Amino acid sequence: MLGRPKLIVAPMVDNSELPFRSLCRKYGAEAAYTPMLHSRMFSENEKYRSQEFTTCKEDRPLFVQFCANNPDLLLEAARRVEAYCDYVDINFG
């Protein structure tokens, strides 16, 4: 459950992967975002998923951010992460 976090690590390309999120949580962050992930690539490419999305049980609450221009692929990508995050964020540009 998200609750009411006051310190949230915003999504940053090439900077908000798991090691950085873990470090931020160590110093007080209460929630964090993943870097923006491409929903089509995430849905279709196992290598992309394994390289670009990592988490652990301590990495919660977690927002996973996707960019998308196809609602079906966005839904597929969101379903692939639903067990590993608390929220899915859509980057509208």
C-alpha positions in Angstrom: 0.0 0.0 0.0 1.3 3.4 -0.9 0.1 5.4 2.1 1.2 9.0 2.0 4.9 9.1 1.1 6.6 12.4 1.2 9.9 11.5 -0.3 9.5 9.9 -3.7 12.4 9.2 -6.1 11.3 10.5 -9.5 11.9 8.6 -12.8 15.2 9.5 -14.4 16.5 7.9 -17.6 19.7 6.0 -16.9 19.6 6.9 -13.2 16.7 5.3 -11.4 17.6 1.6 -11.7 17.4 -0.7 -8.7 20.9 0.1 -7.2 20.1 3.9 -7.2 16.5 3.3 -5.8 18.0 1.1 -3.1 20.5 3.8 -2.1 17.7 6.4 -2.1 15.6 4.2 0.1 18.5 3.7 2.5 18.6 7.5 3.0 14.9 8.0 3.5 13.0 7.7 0.2 9.6 6.2 0.8 8.7 5.3 -2.8 10.4 5.2 -6.1 9.9 5.1 -9.9 11.6 2.9 -12.4 13.1 4.6 -15.4 10.7 5.0 -18.3 10.2 1.7 -20.1 9.0 1.3 -23.7 5.8 -0.8 -23.5 6.2 -2.4 -27.0 9.8 -3.4 -26.3 8.9 -4.6 -22.8 6.0 -6.7 -24.1 7.8 -8.2 -27.0 11.5 -8.6 -25.9 12.6 -10.8 -23.0 16.2 -9.4 -23.2 14.9 -5.9 -22.9 12.7 -6.9 -19.9 15.5 -8.6 -18.1 18.0 -5.8 -18.7 15.8 -2.8 -18.1 13.5 -4.0 -15.2 14.9 -5.2 -12.0 13.5 -5.1 -8.5 13.4 -6.9 -5.2 11.1 -7.3 -2.3 12.5 -4.3 -0.5 11.9 -2.1 -3.5 8.3 -1.1 -2.5 6.3 0.9 -3.0 7.3 1.0 -6.6 5.9 2.8 -9.6 6.7 1.4 -13.0 6.7 4.0 -15.7 5.8 3.1 -19.4 5.6 5.1 -22.5 3.2 3.8 -25.1 1.2 4.6 -28.2 -0.8 1.4 -28.3 -3.2 0.7 -25.4 -3.1 -3.1 -26.0 0.7 -3.2 -25.7 0.6 -0.9 -22.6 -1.9 -3.3 -21.0 0.3 -6.3 -21.8 3.4 -4.6 -20.3 1.5 -3.5 -17.2 0.3 -7.1 -16.7 3.9 -8.3 -16.9 4.9 -6.1 -13.9 1.7 -6.1 -11.8 3.1 -8.6 -9.3 6.3 -6.6 -8.8 5.0 -3.1 -8.3 2.3 -1.1 -6.7 1.4 1.3 -9.5 1.9 1.7 -13.2 2.6 5.2 -14.5 2.0 6.3 -18.0 4.3 8.9 -19.5 2.3 11.1 -21.8 5.3 12.8 -23.2 
